[in-house]
Amino acid sequence: MIGIPRDAASTGNSVPNSIEPVGVVRSPRLNGLDDWGDVESRIELDPEVYEPTATVGLEGYSHVEVIFSFHLAPKTCRGAQHPRGNPDWPEVGILAQRAPNRPNHLGVSVCELLAVDGLTLTVRGLDALDATPVLDVKPYLLDFAPRGEVREPQWSRDLMRDYF
C-alpha cells in the first residue's frame, strides 16, 4: 500500500471507493470475437440511479465514452503477459495493453451514439458483451482527444486490425 486513502471518510469526499453499476449492456454479442465496428447495443441505465432527465442534451453528441466492468475477465494479471496469449507478440506489462484481466477489470470504449430514448442509449461499436455492467457514460469531447503525434507499437496495430 502506498498511502492511498481507501475510504471516503478519510478524504472528506462523499464519493465511495466502491463503484456500483449504473446500467447494463444489451447486445447481440455473447462472446468476445473481433469485428465490433457494426455491432449495435443498448445501454439500459438504472432508474434507481438516474432521474429521467439524466440524459437530456446527450443527443447533441455523436459519441460517448462508456466505462464498464470486464465482469467475465479471466484471472487478474498484475505483471506482464503476451497480448491475447499470442507468443508472436512481445510480452508486455498489463498497463501497456488493453486486456480485460487488469486488477480493476475496467473497460473504456468510445462508441457512436445512435439514439437516446429516456434512460436507454443505442450505440454502435461498443466492445462489451450482453449483460456487461456499465459503470459510467460520458459525452466524448474532441478537446479530450490526444494532442500531437500518437504512437503505438506495431503489435498493437496488428492486434487491432480486425477489431472494429
Buried (B, 14 or more C-beta within 10 A) or exposed (E): EEEEEEEEEEEEEEEEEEBEBBBBBBBEBEEBEEEBEEBBBBBBBEEEEBEEEBBEEBEEBEBBBBBBBBBEBEEEBEEEBBBEEEEEBEEBEBEBBBBBBBEEBBBEBBBBBBEBEEBBBBBBBBBBBBEBBBBBBBBBEEEEEEEEEEEEBEBBEEBEEEEB
